[in-house]
C-alpha cells in the first residue's frame, strides 16, 4: 500500500506554516518535545534488558510509516519492478537489530535519523544487487546525493502533489500539470529540493531535517520556506497555486 497522497491543498498550507516549528503528535497532545521523545526512546532501549528486542520492534513499528515514505520516494523505478518497500524495511530491521548495541554505545544522531540512515543504505545495497550489477556502464548507477541517500524521484513527488482527478478532462490536465511540476522539481537547486523532500514529502521534523543538513533549526526552517516559495511560482504559472499566497 502506497503512502497517502499529499494534495496541492496540503502544499498550500505548508507555505503558510513553514516557518513555524514542526512538532510530533505526542508533542501536541502531551507537551513532549522531539528531543525528549528521542531521549525517551534511548532510555527505553538502554533499560530494556532482556526485553530489548521487544522494545526495538515496538519503536521500529512506530517509525515504519515515515521510513516507508522515504523508501517510496527514493526507490529507483527499475528496482521497484523487483522489490517493494516492505522488503527494504524487513532487511533494515535485521541490520538495526545487529547494530543496535554499537549505536547505544555512542548515539551521535537521533534514533529515527539513525533508522532512516540505515534504511537508505539498505535501499542503495538493494539497487546495486538487483539493478546495477546487470549493467556494464557503472556511470548509470542510481543517483546518490550527499549523505549517501538515493535521490528522490521527481515523478513520485509530482504525482503526490497532483493527487488524482476523476474526469477525462481532469486526467488530461493532471498529466500536463504533473509534467510541469516534475520539470520544476528537476530544475531546483539540489539543496532546496532535498529540504523540500525531507520536510514536505517525508514529513521529517525541522529538528531532524536540521540534523541531516548540518544546520541549526532556524536555518533549516528558512531554507524550507525558501524552497516552498520558489516552487510556488511554478505551481501558480500552471494554474495550480490553490490559494497558496
FIKOLZA-1660 file (N, C-alpha, C; in steps of 0.1 Angstrom, whole numbers, plus 5000, padded with zeros to 4 digits):
% residues 245
   i   px   py   pz ch aa at
   1 5009 4988 5000  A  X  N
   1 5000 5000 5000  A  X CA
   1 5009 5012 5000  A  X  C
   2 5006 5022 4991  A  X  N
   2 5014 5033 4989  A  X CA
   2 5011 5044 5000  A  X  C
   3 5021 5052 5003  A  X  N
   3 5019 5063 5013  A  X CA
   3 5008 5072 5008  A  X  C
   4 5000 5078 5017  A  X  N
   4 4989 5087 5013  A  X CA
   4 4994 5099 5005  A  X  C
   5 4986 5102 4995  A  X  N
   5 4989 5113 4986  A  X CA
   5 4989 5127 4993  A  X  C
   6 4999 5135 4991  A  X  N
   6 4999 5148 4996  A  X CA
   6 4993 5158 4986  A  X  C
   7 4981 5163 4987  A  X  N
   7 4975 5171 4977  A  X CA
   7 4980 5185 4977  A  X  C
   8 4977 5192 4966  A  X  N
   8 4982 5206 4965  A  X CA
   8 4977 5215 4976  A  X  C
   9 4965 5211 4982  A  X  N
   9 4960 5219 4993  A  X CA
   9 4969 5218 5005  A  X  C
  10 4975 5206 5007  A  X  N
  10 4984 5205 5018  A  X CA
  10 4997 5213 5015  A  X  C
  11 5001 5213 5003  A  X  N
  11 5013 5221 4999  A  X CA
  11 5010 5236 5002  A  X  C
  12 4998 5241 4998  A  X  N
  12 4995 5255 5001  A  X CA
  12 4995 5258 5016  A  X  C
  13 4990 5248 5024  A  X  N
  13 4990 5250 5038  A  X CA
  13 5005 5251 5043  A  X  C
  14 5013 5243 5037  A  X  N
  14 5027 5243 5042  A  X CA
  14 5034 5256 5040  A  X  C
  15 5030 5263 5029  A  X  N
  15 5036 5276 5026  A  X CA
  15 5033 5286 5038  A  X  C
  16 5021 5285 5044  A  X  N
  16 5017 5294 5054  A  X CA
  16 5023 5290 5068  A  X  C
  17 5027 5277 5069  A  X  N
  17 5031 5272 5082  A  X CA
  17 5046 5269 5083  A  X  C
  18 5053 5271 5072  A  X  N
  18 5067 5266 5071  A  X CA
  18 5076 5271 5081  A  X  C
  19 5074 5284 5085  A  X  N
  19 5084 5290 5094  A  X CA
  19 5081 5286 5108  A  X  C
  20 5070 5279 5111  A  X  N
  20 5067 5275 5125  A  X CA
  20 5074 5262 5128  A  X  C
  21 5078 5260 5140  A  X  N
  21 5084 5247 5144  A  X CA
  21 5074 5236 5142  A  X  C
  22 5079 5224 5137  A  X  N
  22 5070 5213 5135  A  X CA
  22 5072 5203 5147  A  X  C
  23 5061 5199 5153  A  X  N
  23 5061 5190 5164  A  X CA
  23 5054 5178 5161  A  X  C
  24 5058 5167 5167  A  X  N
  24 5051 5154 5165  A  X CA
  24 5038 5154 5172  A  X  C
  25 5029 5144 5169  A  X  N
  25 5016 5144 5175  A  X CA
  25 5017 5143 5191  A  X  C
  26 5027 5135 5196  A  X  N
  26 5028 5134 5210  A  X CA
  26 5032 5148 5216  A  X  C
  27 5039 5156 5209  A  X  N
  27 5043 5169 5214  A  X CA
  27 5030 5178 5216  A  X  C
  28 5022 5177 5206  A  X  N
  28 5009 5185 5206  A  X CA
  28 5000 5180 5217  A  X  C
  29 4999 5167 5219  A  X  N
  29 4989 5161 5228  A  X CA
  29 4995 5162 5243  A  X  C
  30 5008 5159 5244  A  X  N
  30 5013 5157 5258  A  X CA
  30 5024 5167 5261  A  X  C
  31 5027 5176 5253  A  X  N
  31 5038 5186 5256  A  X CA
  31 5052 5180 5255  A  X  C
  32 5054 5169 5248  A  X  N
  32 5066 5162 5247  A  X CA
  32 5074 5168 5235  A  X  C
  33 5086 5173 5237  A  X  N
  33 5094 5178 5226  A  X CA
  33 5101 5167 5219  A  X  C
  34 5106 5170 5207  A  X  N
  34 5113 5160 5199  A  X CA
  34 5125 5154 5206  A  X  C
  35 5133 5163 5212  A  X  N
  35 5145 5159 5220  A  X CA
  35 5141 5150 5231  A  X  C
  36 5130 5153 5238  A  X  N
  36 5125 5145 5249  A  X CA
  36 5121 5131 5244  A  X  C
  37 5114 5131 5232  A  X  N
  37 5109 5118 5227  A  X CA
  37 5121 5110 5223  A  X  C
  38 5132 5116 5217  A  X  N
  38 5143 5108 5214  A  X CA
  38 5150 5102 5227  A  X  C
  39 5151 5111 5237  A  X  N
  39 5157 5106 5250  A  X CA
  39 5149 5095 5256  A  X  C
  40 5136 5096 5255  A  X  N
  40 5127 5085 5260  A  X CA
  40 5130 5072 5252  A  X  C
  41 5131 5073 5239  A  X  N
  41 5134 5061 5231  A  X CA
  41 5147 5055 5235  A  X  C
  42 5157 5063 5236  A  X  N
  42 5171 5058 5240  A  X CA
  42 5170 5051 5254  A  X  C
  43 5163 5058 5263  A  X  N
  43 5162 5053 5277  A  X CA
  43 5155 5040 5277  A  X  C
  44 5144 5039 5269  A  X  N
  44 5137 5026 5268  A  X CA
  44 5145 5015 5263  A  X  C
  45 5153 5017 5253  A  X  N
  45 5162 5007 5248  A  X CA
  45 5173 5003 5257  A  X  C
  46 5179 5013 5264  A  X  N
  46 5190 5011 5273  A  X CA
  46 5186 5003 5285  A  X  C
  47 5173 5006 5290  A  X  N
  47 5168 5000 5302  A  X CA
  47 5160 4987 5299  A  X  C
  48 5160 4983 5287  A  X  N
  48 5151 4971 5284  A  X CA
  48 5156 4958 5288  A  X  C
  49 5169 4957 5290  A  X  N
  49 5175 4944 5294  A  X CA
  49 5172 4933 5284  A  X  C
  50 5166 4922 5289  A  X  N
  50 5163 4910 5281  A  X CA
  50 5151 4913 5272  A  X  C
  51 5144 4924 5274  A  X  N
  51 5133 4928 5265  A  X CA
  51 5137 4938 5254  A  X  C
  52 5150 4939 5252  A  X  N
  52 5154 4949 5242  A  X CA
  52 5149 4946 5228  A  X  C
  53 5148 4934 5224  A  X  N
  53 5143 4930 5211  A  X CA
  53 5128 4934 5210  A  X  C
  54 5121 4932 5220  A  X  N
  54 5107 4936 5220  A  X CA
  54 5105 4951 5219  A  X  C
  55 5113 4959 5227  A  X  N
  55 5112 4973 5227  A  X CA
  55 5116 4978 5213  A  X  C
  56 5127 4973 5208  A  X  N
  56 5132 4977 5195  A  X CA
  56 5121 4975 5184  A  X  C
  57 5114 4963 5185  A  X  N
  57 5104 4961 5175  A  X CA
  57 5092 4971 5176  A  X  C
  58 5089 4974 5188  A  X  N
  58 5078 4984 5190  A  X CA
  58 5082 4998 5185  A  X  C
  59 5094 5002 5188  A  X  N
  59 5098 5015 5183  A  X CA
  59 5100 5015 5168  A  X  C
  60 5105 5004 5162  A  X  N
  60 5106 5004 5147  A  X CA
  60 5092 5005 5141  A  X  C
  61 5082 4998 5147  A  X  N
  61 5069 4999 5141  A  X CA
  61 5063 5013 5142  A  X  C
  62 5066 5020 5153  A  X  N
  62 5062 5034 5154  A  X CA
  62 5067 5043 5143  A  X  C
  63 5079 5040 5138  A  X  N
  63 5086 5048 5128  A  X CA
  63 5084 5042 5114  A  X  C
  64 5077 5031 5112  A  X  N
  64 5077 5024 5099  A  X CA
  64 5070 5032 5088  A  X  C
  65 5060 5039 5092  A  X  N
  65 5053 5047 5081  A  X CA
  65 5062 5058 5075  A  X  C
  66 5069 5065 5083  A  X  N
  66 5078 5075 5078  A  X CA
  66 5090 5069 5070  A  X  C
  67 5095 5058 5075  A  X  N
  67 5106 5051 5067  A  X CA
  67 5100 5046 5054  A  X  C
  68 5088 5041 5054  A  X  N
  68 5082 5037 5041  A  X CA
  68 5081 5048 5031  A  X  C
  69 5077 5060 5036  A  X  N
  69 5076 5072 5027  A  X CA
  69 5090 5075 5021  A  X  C
  70 5100 5074 5029  A  X  N
  70 5114 5077 5023  A  X CA
  70 5117 5067 5012  A  X  C
  71 5115 5054 5015  A  X  N
  71 5118 5043 5005  A  X CA
  71 5110 5045 4992  A  X  C
  72 5097 5048 4994  A  X  N
  72 5088 5050 4982  A  X CA
  72 5093 5062 4974  A  X  C
  73 5097 5073 4980  A  X  N
  73 5102 5085 4973  A  X CA
  73 5115 5082 4966  A  X  C
  74 5124 5074 4971  A  X  N
  74 5137 5073 4967  A  X CA
  74 5141 5060 4960  A  X  C
  75 5131 5051 4958  A  X  N
  75 5134 5039 4951  A  X CA
  75 5134 5040 4936  A  X  C
  76 5144 5036 4930  A  X  N
  76 5145 5036 4915  A  X CA
  76 5134 5028 4909  A  X  C
  77 5128 5033 4898  A  X  N
  77 5117 5025 4891  A  X CA
  77 5122 5011 4887  A  X  C
  78 5134 5009 4883  A  X  N
  78 5139 4996 4879  A  X CA
  78 5139 4987 4891  A  X  C
  79 5142 4992 4903  A  X  N
  79 5142 4984 4915  A  X CA
  79 5128 4981 4919  A  X  C
  80 5119 4991 4917  A  X  N
  80 5105 4989 4921  A  X CA
  80 5098 4977 4914  A  X  C
  81 5103 4974 4902  A  X  N
  81 5098 4963 4895  A  X CA
  81 5102 4949 4901  A  X  C
  82 5112 4949 4910  A  X  N
  82 5117 4937 4916  A  X CA
  82 5113 4935 4931  A  X  C
  83 5113 4946 4938  A  X  N
  83 5110 4945 4952  A  X CA
  83 5101 4956 4956  A  X  C
  84 5096 4956 4969  A  X  N
  84 5088 4967 4973  A  X CA
  84 5094 4973 4987  A  X  C
  85 5087 4983 4992  A  X  N
  85 5093 4989 5004  A  X CA
  85 5093 4980 5016  A  X  C
  86 5084 4970 5017  A  X  N
  86 5084 4961 5028  A  X CA
  86 5097 4952 5028  A  X  C
  87 5102 4949 5016  A  X  N
  87 5114 4941 5015  A  X CA
  87 5126 4949 5021  A  X  C
  88 5126 4962 5018  A  X  N
  88 5137 4970 5022  A  X CA
  88 5136 4972 5038  A  X  C
  89 5124 4974 5043  A  X  N
  89 5123 4976 5057  A  X CA
  89 5125 4963 5065  A  X  C
  90 5122 4952 5059  A  X  N
  90 5125 4939 5066  A  X CA
  90 5140 4937 5068  A  X  C
  91 5147 4940 5057  A  X  N
  91 5162 4938 5058  A  X CA
  91 5168 4949 5067  A  X  C
  92 5162 4961 5066  A  X  N
  92 5167 4972 5075  A  X CA
  92 5166 4968 5090  A  X  C
  93 5155 4962 5093  A  X  N
  93 5153 4958 5107  A  X CA
  93 5163 4948 5112  A  X  C
  94 5167 4939 5103  A  X  N
  94 5177 4929 5107  A  X CA
  94 5190 4937 5110  A  X  C
  95 5193 4946 5101  A  X  N
  95 5206 4954 5103  A  X CA
  95 5205 4963 5115  A  X  C
  96 5194 4969 5118  A  X  N
  96 5192 4977 5130  A  X CA
  96 5194 4968 5143  A  X  C
  97 5188 4957 5143  A  X  N
  97 5190 4948 5154  A  X CA
  97 5204 4944 5157  A  X  C
  98 5211 4941 5146  A  X  N
  98 5225 4937 5147  A  X CA
  98 5234 4948 5152  A  X  C
  99 5231 4961 5148  A  X  N
  99 5240 4972 5151  A  X CA
  99 5235 4980 5163  A  X  C
 100 5224 4976 5169  A  X  N
 100 5218 4985 5180  A  X CA
 100 5228 4987 5191  A  X  C
 101 5235 4976 5195  A  X  N
 101 5245 4978 5206  A  X CA
 101 5255 4989 5204  A  X  C
 102 5261 4989 5191  A  X  N
 102 5271 4999 5188  A  X CA
 102 5264 5013 5188  A  X  C
 103 5252 5014 5183  A  X  N
 103 5245 5027 5183  A  X CA
 103 5243 5032 5198  A  X  C
 104 5239 5023 5206  A  X  N
 104 5236 5028 5220  A  X CA
 104 5249 5031 5228  A  X  C
 105 5260 5025 5224  A  X  N
 105 5273 5029 5230  A  X CA
 105 5277 5043 5226  A  X  C
 106 5272 5048 5215  A  X  N
 106 5276 5061 5210  A  X CA
 106 5266 5067 5201  A  X  C
 107 5254 5071 5207  A  X  N
 107 5243 5076 5198  A  X CA
 107 5246 5091 5194  A  X  C
 108 5252 5092 5182  A  X  N
 108 5256 5105 5177  A  X CA
 108 5245 5112 5170  A  X  C
 109 5234 5105 5167  A  X  N
 109 5223 5111 5160  A  X CA
 109 5210 5106 5166  A  X  C
 110 5199 5113 5164  A  X  N
 110 5186 5109 5170  A  X CA
 110 5182 5095 5164  A  X  C
 111 5175 5088 5172  A  X  N
 111 5172 5074 5169  A  X CA
 111 5165 5072 5155  A  X  C
 112 5155 5081 5152  A  X  N
 112 5148 5080 5139  A  X CA
 112 5158 5083 5128  A  X  C
 113 5166 5093 5130  A  X  N
 113 5176 5097 5119  A  X CA
 113 5185 5085 5117  A  X  C
 114 5189 5078 5127  A  X  N
 114 5198 5066 5125  A  X CA
 114 5190 5055 5118  A  X  C
 115 5177 5052 5121  A  X  N
 115 5169 5043 5114  A  X CA
 115 5168 5047 5099  A  X  C
 116 5166 5059 5096  A  X  N
 116 5165 5064 5083  A  X CA
 116 5178 5063 5075  A  X  C
 117 5189 5065 5081  A  X  N
 117 5202 5063 5075  A  X CA
 117 5205 5049 5071  A  X  C
 118 5202 5039 5080  A  X  N
 118 5203 5025 5077  A  X CA
 118 5194 5021 5066  A  X  C
 119 5182 5026 5066  A  X  N
 119 5172 5023 5056  A  X CA
 119 5177 5027 5042  A  X  C
 120 5183 5039 5041  A  X  N
 120 5188 5044 5029  A  X CA
 120 5200 5036 5024  A  X  C
 121 5209 5032 5033  A  X  N
 121 5220 5023 5030  A  X CA
 121 5215 5010 5024  A  X  C
 122 5204 5004 5030  A  X  N
 122 5199 4992 5026  A  X CA
 122 5192 4993 5012  A  X  C
 123 5186 5005 5009  A  X  N
 123 5180 5007 4996  A  X CA
 123 5191 5008 4986  A  X  C
 124 5202 5015 4988  A  X  N
 124 5213 5015 4979  A  X CA
 124 5218 5001 4976  A  X  C
 125 5220 4993 4987  A  X  N
 125 5225 4979 4985  A  X CA
 125 5216 4971 4977  A  X  C
 126 5203 4972 4979  A  X  N
 126 5193 4965 4970  A  X CA
 126 5195 4969 4956  A  X  C
 127 5196 4982 4953  A  X  N
 127 5198 4987 4939  A  X CA
 127 5210 4981 4933  A  X  C
 128 5221 4981 4940  A  X  N
 128 5234 4976 4935  A  X CA
 128 5233 4961 4932  A  X  C
 129 5226 4954 4940  A  X  N
 129 5225 4940 4939  A  X CA
 129 5215 4936 4927  A  X  C
 130 5204 4943 4927  A  X  N
 130 5193 4939 4917  A  X CA
 130 5194 4946 4904  A  X  C
 131 5200 4958 4903  A  X  N
 131 5199 4966 4891  A  X CA
 131 5213 4969 4886  A  X  C
 132 5222 4975 4894  A  X  N
 132 5234 4980 4889  A  X CA
 132 5243 4969 4884  A  X  C
 133 5242 4957 4890  A  X  N
 133 5251 4946 4886  A  X CA
 133 5246 4940 4872  A  X  C
 134 5235 4944 4868  A  X  N
 134 5230 4940 4854  A  X CA
 134 5235 4949 4843  A  X  C
 135 5242 4960 4847  A  X  N
 135 5246 4970 4837  A  X CA
 135 5261 4970 4836  A  X  C
 136 5266 4972 4824  A  X  N
 136 5281 4973 4823  A  X CA
 136 5286 4987 4825  A  X  C
 137 5277 4997 4823  A  X  N
 137 5281 5011 4824  A  X CA
 137 5278 5015 4839  A  X  C
 138 5289 5015 4847  A  X  N
 138 5287 5018 4861  A  X CA
 138 5283 5033 4863  A  X  C
 139 5285 5041 4853  A  X  N
 139 5282 5055 4854  A  X CA
 139 5267 5057 4855  A  X  C
 140 5259 5047 4851  A  X  N
 140 5244 5048 4851  A  X CA
 140 5238 5043 4864  A  X  C
 141 5246 5041 4875  A  X  N
 141 5240 5037 4887  A  X CA
 141 5231 5047 4893  A  X  C
 142 5224 5043 4903  A  X  N
 142 5214 5052 4910  A  X CA
 142 5220 5065 4915  A  X  C
 143 5214 5076 4912  A  X  N
 143 5219 5089 4917  A  X CA
 143 5220 5089 4932  A  X  C
 144 5232 5092 4937  A  X  N
 144 5234 5092 4952  A  X CA
 144 5237 5107 4955  A  X  C
 145 5228 5112 4964  A  X  N
 145 5231 5126 4969  A  X CA
 145 5240 5125 4981  A  X  C
 146 5243 5137 4986  A  X  N
 146 5252 5137 4997  A  X CA
 146 5246 5131 5009  A  X  C
 147 5254 5126 5018  A  X  N
 147 5250 5117 5030  A  X CA
 147 5246 5103 5025  A  X  C
 148 5249 5100 5013  A  X  N
 148 5247 5086 5008  A  X CA
 148 5233 5082 5006  A  X  C
 149 5224 5092 5004  A  X  N
 149 5210 5089 5002  A  X CA
 149 5206 5089 4987  A  X  C
 150 5199 5079 4983  A  X  N
 150 5194 5080 4969  A  X CA
 150 5186 5092 4966  A  X  C
 151 5187 5098 4954  A  X  N
 151 5179 5110 4951  A  X CA
 151 5164 5106 4950  A  X  C
 152 5156 5115 4955  A  X  N
 152 5141 5113 4954  A  X CA
 152 5137 5114 4940  A  X  C
 153 5126 5107 4937  A  X  N
 153 5120 5107 4923  A  X CA
 153 5112 5119 4921  A  X  C
 154 5115 5127 4912  A  X  N
 154 5106 5139 4908  A  X CA
 154 5093 5134 4904  A  X  C
 155 5092 5123 4897  A  X  N
 155 5079 5118 4892  A  X CA
 155 5070 5114 4903  A  X  C
 156 5076 5108 4914  A  X  N
 156 5067 5104 4925  A  X CA
 156 5063 5117 4933  A  X  C
 157 5072 5126 4934  A  X  N
 157 5069 5138 4941  A  X CA
 157 5057 5146 4934  A  X  C
 158 5059 5147 4920  A  X  N
 158 5048 5154 4913  A  X CA
 158 5035 5146 4914  A  X  C
 159 5035 5133 4913  A  X  N
 159 5023 5125 4915  A  X CA
 159 5016 5128 4928  A  X  C
 160 5024 5129 4939  A  X  N
 160 5018 5131 4952  A  X CA
 160 5012 5145 4953  A  X  C
 161 5019 5155 4947  A  X  N
 161 5014 5169 4947  A  X CA
 161 5001 5170 4939  A  X  C
 162 5000 5163 4928  A  X  N
 162 4988 5165 4919  A  X CA
 162 4976 5157 4925  A  X  C
 163 4979 5145 4931  A  X  N
 163 4968 5137 4935  A  X CA
 163 4961 5131 4923  A  X  C
 164 4948 5128 4925  A  X  N
 164 4941 5121 4914  A  X CA
 164 4928 5129 4910  A  X  C
 165 4926 5130 4897  A  X  N
 165 4914 5137 4891  A  X CA
 165 4906 5126 4884  A  X  C
 166 4893 5126 4885  A  X  N
 166 4885 5115 4880  A  X CA
 166 4880 5117 4866  A  X  C
 167 4877 5129 4862  A  X  N
 167 4871 5131 4849  A  X CA
 167 4882 5130 4838  A  X  C
 168 4878 5126 4825  A  X  N
 168 4888 5126 4814  A  X CA
 168 4895 5139 4812  A  X  C
 169 4887 5150 4812  A  X  N
 169 4894 5163 4811  A  X CA
 169 4903 5166 4822  A  X  C
 170 4899 5162 4834  A  X  N
 170 4907 5164 4846  A  X CA
 170 4920 5156 4845  A  X  C
 171 4919 5143 4839  A  X  N
 171 4931 5135 4838  A  X CA
 171 4941 5141 4828  A  X  C
 172 4936 5147 4817  A  X  N
 172 4945 5154 4808  A  X CA
 172 4952 5166 4814  A  X  C
 173 4944 5174 4822  A  X  N
 173 4950 5185 4829  A  X CA
 173 4961 5180 4839  A  X  C
 174 4957 5169 4845  A  X  N
 174 4966 5163 4855  A  X CA
 174 4980 5159 4849  A  X  C
 175 4979 5153 4838  A  X  N
 175 4992 5149 4831  A  X CA
 175 5000 5161 4827  A  X  C
 176 4994 5171 4822  A  X  N
 176 5002 5183 4819  A  X CA
 176 5008 5190 4831  A  X  C
 177 5000 5191 4842  A  X  N
 177 5004 5197 4854  A  X CA
 177 5016 5189 4860  A  X  C
 178 5014 5176 4860  A  X  N
 178 5024 5167 4865  A  X CA
 178 5038 5169 4858  A  X  C
 179 5037 5170 4845  A  X  N
 179 5049 5172 4837  A  X CA
 179 5056 5185 4841  A  X  C
 180 5048 5196 4843  A  X  N
 180 5053 5209 4846  A  X CA
 180 5060 5209 4860  A  X  C
 181 5053 5202 4869  A  X  N
 181 5058 5202 4883  A  X CA
 181 5071 5193 4884  A  X  C
 182 5071 5182 4876  A  X  N
 182 5083 5173 4876  A  X CA
 182 5095 5181 4870  A  X  C
 183 5092 5188 4860  A  X  N
 183 5103 5196 4854  A  X CA
 183 5108 5207 4864  A  X  C
 184 5099 5213 4871  A  X  N
 184 5103 5223 4880  A  X CA
 184 5111 5217 4892  A  X  C
 185 5107 5205 4896  A  X  N
 185 5115 5199 4907  A  X CA
 185 5129 5195 4902  A  X  C
 186 5130 5190 4890  A  X  N
 186 5143 5187 4884  A  X CA
 186 5152 5199 4883  A  X  C
 187 5146 5211 4881  A  X  N
 187 5154 5223 4879  A  X CA
 187 5158 5230 4892  A  X  C
 188 5153 5225 4903  A  X  N
 188 5155 5232 4916  A  X CA
 188 5170 5230 4920  A  X  C
 189 5174 5240 4928  A  X  N
 189 5187 5238 4934  A  X CA
 189 5187 5225 4943  A  X  C
 190 5197 5217 4942  A  X  N
 190 5197 5204 4949  A  X CA
 190 5195 5205 4964  A  X  C
 191 5200 5216 4970  A  X  N
 191 5198 5217 4985  A  X CA
 191 5183 5221 4988  A  X  C
 192 5178 5230 4979  A  X  N
 192 5164 5234 4981  A  X CA
 192 5155 5222 4979  A  X  C
 193 5158 5214 4969  A  X  N
 193 5150 5202 4965  A  X CA
 193 5150 5192 4977  A  X  C
 194 5162 5190 4982  A  X  N
 194 5163 5180 4993  A  X CA
 194 5156 5184 5006  A  X  C
 195 5156 5197 5009  A  X  N
 195 5149 5201 5021  A  X CA
 195 5134 5200 5019  A  X  C
 196 5130 5202 5007  A  X  N
 196 5116 5201 5003  A  X CA
 196 5111 5186 5004  A  X  C
 197 5120 5177 4999  A  X  N
 197 5117 5163 5001  A  X CA
 197 5116 5159 5015  A  X  C
 198 5125 5163 5023  A  X  N
 198 5125 5159 5037  A  X CA
 198 5113 5164 5045  A  X  C
 199 5111 5177 5044  A  X  N
 199 5100 5183 5052  A  X CA
 199 5086 5180 5047  A  X  C
 200 5084 5182 5034  A  X  N
 200 5070 5181 5029  A  X CA
 200 5066 5167 5025  A  X  C
 201 5076 5159 5019  A  X  N
 201 5072 5146 5014  A  X CA
 201 5075 5135 5024  A  X  C
 202 5087 5135 5030  A  X  N
 202 5090 5125 5040  A  X CA
 202 5084 5129 5054  A  X  C
 203 5081 5142 5055  A  X  N
 203 5075 5147 5068  A  X CA
 203 5084 5146 5080  A  X  C
 204 5097 5148 5077  A  X  N
 204 5106 5150 5088  A  X CA
 204 5103 5162 5096  A  X  C
 205 5107 5162 5109  A  X  N
 205 5105 5174 5117  A  X CA
 205 5116 5184 5113  A  X  C
 206 5115 5196 5117  A  X  N
 206 5125 5206 5115  A  X CA
 206 5138 5202 5122  A  X  C
 207 5138 5197 5134  A  X  N
 207 5149 5193 5141  A  X CA
 207 5157 5181 5134  A  X  C
 208 5149 5172 5129  A  X  N
 208 5155 5161 5121  A  X CA
 208 5161 5165 5108  A  X  C
 209 5154 5174 5101  A  X  N
 209 5160 5180 5089  A  X CA
 209 5173 5188 5092  A  X  C
 210 5173 5196 5102  A  X  N
 210 5185 5204 5105  A  X CA
 210 5196 5194 5108  A  X  C
 211 5194 5183 5115  A  X  N
 211 5205 5174 5118  A  X CA
 211 5210 5168 5105  A  X  C
 212 5201 5164 5096  A  X  N
 212 5205 5158 5083  A  X CA
 212 5213 5168 5075  A  X  C
 213 5210 5180 5075  A  X  N
 213 5216 5190 5067  A  X CA
 213 5228 5197 5073  A  X  C
 214 5230 5194 5086  A  X  N
 214 5241 5200 5093  A  X CA
 214 5239 5215 5096  A  X  C
 215 5226 5219 5098  A  X  N
 215 5222 5233 5100  A  X CA
 215 5216 5235 5114  A  X  C
 216 5215 5247 5119  A  X  N
 216 5207 5249 5131  A  X CA
 216 5193 5249 5127  A  X  C
 217 5184 5248 5136  A  X  N
 217 5169 5247 5133  A  X CA
 217 5164 5259 5126  A  X  C
 218 5169 5271 5130  A  X  N
 218 5164 5283 5123  A  X CA
 218 5168 5284 5109  A  X  C
 219 5180 5280 5105  A  X  N
 219 5184 5280 5092  A  X CA
 219 5177 5269 5083  A  X  C
 220 5174 5258 5090  A  X  N
 220 5167 5247 5082  A  X CA
 220 5153 5252 5079  A  X  C
 221 5146 5258 5089  A  X  N
 221 5133 5263 5087  A  X CA
 221 5132 5273 5075  A  X  C
 222 5142 5283 5075  A  X  N
 222 5143 5293 5065  A  X CA
 222 5145 5287 5051  A  X  C
 223 5154 5277 5051  A  X  N
 223 5157 5270 5038  A  X CA
 223 5144 5263 5033  A  X  C
 224 5137 5257 5041  A  X  N
 224 5124 5251 5037  A  X CA
 224 5114 5261 5032  A  X  C
 225 5113 5272 5038  A  X  N
 225 5104 5282 5034  A  X CA
 225 5108 5288 5020  A  X  C
 226 5121 5290 5018  A  X  N
 226 5126 5295 5005  A  X CA
 226 5123 5285 4994  A  X  C
 227 5125 5272 4997  A  X  N
 227 5123 5262 4987  A  X CA
 227 5108 5261 4983  A  X  C
 228 5099 5262 4993  A  X  N
 228 5085 5262 4990  A  X CA
 228 5081 5275 4982  A  X  C
 229 5086 5286 4985  A  X  N
 229 5083 5298 4978  A  X CA
 229 5088 5297 4963  A  X  C
 230 5100 5291 4961  A  X  N
 230 5105 5290 4947  A  X CA
 230 5096 5281 4939  A  X  C
 231 5091 5271 4945  A  X  N
 231 5083 5261 4937  A  X CA
 231 5069 5267 4936  A  X  C
 232 5064 5275 4945  A  X  N
 232 5051 5281 4944  A  X CA
 232 5048 5288 4931  A  X  C
 233 5059 5296 4927  A  X  N
 233 5057 5304 4914  A  X CA
 233 5054 5295 4902  A  X  C
 234 5061 5283 4902  A  X  N
 234 5058 5274 4891  A  X CA
 234 5044 5268 4892  A  X  C
 235 5040 5265 4904  A  X  N
 235 5026 5260 4905  A  X CA
 235 5016 5270 4901  A  X  C
 236 5018 5282 4904  A  X  N
 236 5008 5293 4901  A  X CA
 236 5009 5295 4886  A  X  C
 237 5020 5294 4879  A  X  N
 237 5021 5295 4865  A  X CA
 237 5013 5284 4858  A  X  C
 238 5012 5273 4864  A  X  N
 238 5005 5261 4859  A  X CA
 238 4990 5262 4863  A  X  C
 239 4986 5272 4870  A  X  N
 239 4972 5273 4874  A  X CA
 239 4969 5264 4886  A  X  C
 240 4980 5261 4894  A  X  N
 240 4978 5251 4905  A  X CA
 240 4981 5257 4918  A  X  C
 241 4981 5270 4919  A  X  N
 241 4985 5277 4931  A  X CA
 241 4976 5273 4943  A  X  C
 242 4964 5271 4941  A  X  N
 242 4955 5266 4952  A  X CA
 242 4954 5276 4963  A  X  C
 243 4956 5289 4961  A  X  N
 243 4954 5298 4972  A  X CA
 243 4966 5298 4981  A  X  C
 244 4978 5295 4975  A  X  N
 244 4990 5293 4984  A  X CA
 244 4995 5306 4988  A  X  C
 245 4991 5317 4983  A  X  N
 245 4997 5330 4986  A  X CA
 245 4994 5333 5000  A  X  C
% end
